[in-house]
């Protein structure tokens, strides 16, 4: 096996069943991503940053080296991932793919300050972008992959619910502005500022910093709060149903490949439902 084929098999599983080494690499990268995110969070605490700053910096160097190596290897082996394309086209396709962009964003904030001079506030913003490394977990988690696929497949339904929610927010903030502006102009100075109340109410959070005090305002606010329960449930129901359906399809594919036996090949205990030994071909005749 060529070196490129071997590396592709290790980092991407190849075109066949994922190897043991590939699974170990996935576990290592996933663990490194999680530890990297935890380190970024802990680094935000000034006492920890002052005491363990050198450890955070060393660990950041280590993670960037690993992620950069992985990114370059994926670019190098892109022609094996997309065999129908030429080498240049395959590499450009990977670089412009969603996961390729995530891989780049995960390491880019580390390198940019060395190349370009930025305002310190922008540098801090770039450091925050390191948290996007958690998106790299999608490649190494089957469940996250299913969720991403669900969002893509249900994008039309989710877009409709988001559009309806936006319209409801716009109407709510406009009506509440007209009902409450005269009574409390500091809380509802304009329609845009009233969006905060509408968002907090529709999502049933209700922080309490802005609330209606007029009779009509309270009445309308109660209606919006009740509508918010349904509006939040709509996309949640779509995603939940699609996720269960996606898991079922994934299990069916695994069964078809022979990784797990089909449930139809088993007898089940009538008392507890526990799977007993597999049926024979003569059983059921």
C-alpha positions in Angstrom: 0.0 0.0 0.0 1.3 3.4 -0.9 2.1 6.0 1.8 -0.7 8.3 0.7 -3.2 5.4 0.7 -2.1 4.4 4.2 -2.4 8.0 5.5 -5.8 8.4 3.9 -6.9 5.1 5.6 -5.7 6.4 9.0 -7.2 9.9 8.9 -10.3 9.2 6.9 -11.0 5.5 7.1 -10.4 4.9 3.5 -13.0 3.7 1.2 -13.6 0.4 3.1 -14.5 -0.3 6.7 -12.8 2.0 9.3 -9.6 0.4 10.6 -8.7 0.1 14.3 -5.9 2.7 13.8 -8.4 5.1 12.2 -10.7 4.7 15.2 -7.8 5.4 17.6 -6.9 8.5 15.6 -10.5 9.7 15.7 -10.6 9.2 19.5 -7.3 11.1 19.9 -8.4 14.0 17.7 -11.8 14.2 19.4 -10.2 14.2 22.9 -7.7 16.8 21.8 -10.6 19.0 20.5 -12.5 18.7 23.8 -9.4 19.4 25.9 -8.5 22.4 23.6 -12.0 23.9 24.2 -11.7 23.3 27.9 -8.3 25.0 27.9 -9.7 28.0 26.1 -12.4 28.3 28.7 -10.1 27.9 31.7 -7.7 30.5 30.1 -10.4 33.1 30.4 -10.0 33.0 34.2 -7.3 35.6 35.0 -5.9 33.7 38.1 -5.5 30.5 36.1 -4.0 32.5 33.2 -1.4 34.2 35.4 -0.5 30.9 37.1 -0.6 28.4 34.3 -0.2 30.7 31.3 2.9 28.9 30.1 1.1 25.5 30.2 -1.9 27.0 28.2 0.6 28.4 25.6 2.5 25.1 25.3 -0.8 23.1 24.9 -2.0 25.6 22.3 1.2 25.1 20.3 0.8 21.3 20.5 -2.9 21.4 19.4 -2.2 23.7 16.5 0.7 21.5 15.3 -1.6 18.5 15.4 -4.6 20.2 13.7 -2.3 21.8 11.1 -0.8 18.5 10.3 -4.2 16.9 10.0 -5.4 19.7 7.7 -2.4 19.5 5.4 -2.7 15.7 5.2 -6.4 16.0 4.3 -5.5 18.4 1.5 -2.8 16.0 0.3 -5.1 13.0 0.3 -8.2 14.9 -1.1 -7.7 13.2 -4.5 -8.4 9.9 -2.8 -11.5 11.3 -1.1 -12.8 12.6 -4.4 -11.4 10.1 -7.0 -13.6 11.5 -9.8 -11.8 14.8 -9.7 -8.3 15.8 -10.6 -5.7 16.5 -7.9 -6.1 20.3 -7.9 -10.0 20.2 -8.2 -10.2 17.6 -5.4 -8.0 19.7 -3.1 -10.0 22.9 -3.9 -13.2 21.0 -3.2 -12.0 19.9 0.2 -10.7 23.4 1.1 -14.0 24.9 0.2 -16.1 22.2 1.8 -17.8 22.9 5.2 -15.5 20.7 7.1 -12.5 22.0 5.3 -13.5 25.6 6.3 -13.9 24.4 9.9 -10.5 22.8 9.9 -9.0 26.1 8.6 -10.8 28.3 11.0 -9.6 26.1 13.9 -6.0 26.9 13.2 -6.1 30.3 11.4 -6.5 32.5 14.5 -3.2 31.2 15.8 -1.2 32.1 12.6 -2.8 35.4 11.6 -1.2 37.6 14.3 2.2 36.4 13.1 1.5 37.5 9.5 -0.6 40.6 10.0 -0.7 43.4 12.6 -4.1 43.6 14.2 -5.8 45.7 16.9 -5.6 43.8 20.2 -9.4 43.7 20.4 -9.5 41.9 17.0 -6.8 39.5 18.2 -9.0 38.7 21.2 -11.8 38.0 18.8 -9.6 35.7 16.8 -8.8 33.8 20.0 -12.5 33.4 20.7 -12.9 31.8 17.2 -10.7 29.0 18.4 -13.8 27.7 20.2 -15.1 26.7 16.7 -12.7 23.8 16.9 -15.6 22.0 18.6 -17.2 21.8 15.2 -14.4 19.5 14.2 -16.1 16.9 16.3 -18.7 16.4 13.6 -16.2 14.5 11.5 -15.4 12.1 14.4 -18.9 11.6 15.8 -21.6 9.7 14.0 -24.4 11.4 16.1 -23.1 14.9 15.2 -22.9 13.9 11.6 -26.6 12.7 11.7 -27.6 16.0 13.3 -25.8 18.0 10.6 -27.4 15.9 7.9 -30.8 16.5 9.6 -30.3 20.3 9.6 -29.5 20.1 5.9 -32.4 17.8 4.9 -34.9 19.8 7.0 -33.6 23.2 6.0 -36.8 24.1 4.2 -39.0 23.3 7.2 -36.7 25.0 9.6 -36.4 28.1 7.3 -40.2 28.4 7.4 -40.4 28.2 11.2 -37.6 30.7 11.5 -39.4 33.1 9.1 -42.7 32.7 10.9 -40.8 33.4 14.2 -39.2 36.5 12.8 -42.6 37.8 11.6 -44.1 37.1 15.0 -41.1 38.9 16.7 -41.6 41.9 14.4 -45.3 42.1 15.0 -44.9 41.6 18.8 -42.2 44.3 19.2 -44.2 46.8 17.0 -47.5 46.3 18.9 -45.8 46.4 22.3 -43.9 49.6 21.4 -47.3 51.2 20.5 -48.9 49.9 23.7 -46.1 50.6 26.2 -44.0 53.5 24.8 -46.1 56.3 26.4 -46.1 54.5 29.8 -42.4 53.6 29.9 -40.4 55.3 27.1 -37.1 54.1 28.6 -38.0 50.5 28.4 -39.7 50.6 24.9 -38.0 53.6 23.2 -38.4 52.2 19.7 -39.4 49.0 17.8 -35.8 47.7 17.5 -35.2 48.0 21.3 -38.6 46.3 21.8 -37.2 43.2 20.0 -35.4 42.3 23.2 -38.6 42.0 25.1 -40.2 40.0 22.2 -37.3 37.6 22.0 -37.2 37.1 25.8 -41.0 36.5 25.9 -41.3 34.3 22.8 -38.5 32.0 24.0 -40.3 31.9 27.4 -37.1 33.1 29.1 -38.6 36.2 30.6 -35.7 37.9 32.2 -37.9 40.5 33.8 -35.8 43.6 33.1 -38.3 44.8 30.5 -42.0 44.0 31.0 -45.4 45.6 30.2 -47.2 47.7 32.9 -50.3 48.7 31.1 -53.5 46.5 31.0 -53.4 46.0 27.3 -49.7 45.5 27.3 -50.0 42.7 29.9 -52.9 41.1 28.0 -50.9 41.1 24.7 -47.7 40.0 26.6 -49.6 36.9 27.9 -50.7 36.0 24.4 -47.2 36.3 23.1 -45.8 34.2 26.0 -48.3 31.4 25.1 -47.6 31.6 21.4 -43.9 31.4 22.3 -44.3 27.9 23.7 -45.7 26.6 20.4 -43.1 28.5 18.3 -40.2 27.0 20.3 -41.8 23.5 20.1 -42.1 23.6 16.3 -38.4 23.4 15.3 -37.7 21.2 18.3 -40.3 18.7 17.1 -39.0 18.8 13.5 -35.4 18.1 14.6 -36.4 15.4 17.2 -38.5 13.5 14.8 -35.9 13.7 12.0 -33.1 12.7 14.5 -35.0 9.5 15.5 -35.7 8.8 11.8 -32.0 9.3 11.0 -30.9 7.0 13.8 -33.2 4.3 12.5 -31.9 4.7 9.0 -28.4 4.6 10.2 -29.0 1.3 12.1 -30.7 -0.2 9.0 -27.6 0.6 7.0 -25.4 -1.0 9.6 -27.6 -4.0 9.6 -27.4 -4.2 5.8 -23.7 -4.1 5.9 -23.6 -7.0 8.3 -22.2 -5.0 11.2 -25.2 -5.8 13.4 -27.9 -8.5 12.8 -31.4 -7.4 11.8 -34.0 -7.5 14.5 -36.1 -9.6 12.2 -33.6 -12.5 12.7 -34.3 -12.7 16.4 -36.9 -14.2 18.7 -37.9 -12.0 21.6 -39.0 -13.0 25.1 -42.7 -12.2 25.6 -42.1 -11.2 29.2 -39.2 -8.8 29.1 -38.6 -8.3 25.4 -35.0 -9.6 25.6 -33.6 -10.8 22.4 -33.1 -14.6 22.3 -31.1 -16.7 19.8 -31.4 -15.9 16.1 -34.2 -17.6 14.1 -33.3 -20.4 11.8 -34.5 -20.5 8.2 -36.9 -23.3 9.1 -38.5 -21.3 12.0 -41.6 -19.5 11.0 -42.4 -22.0 8.2 
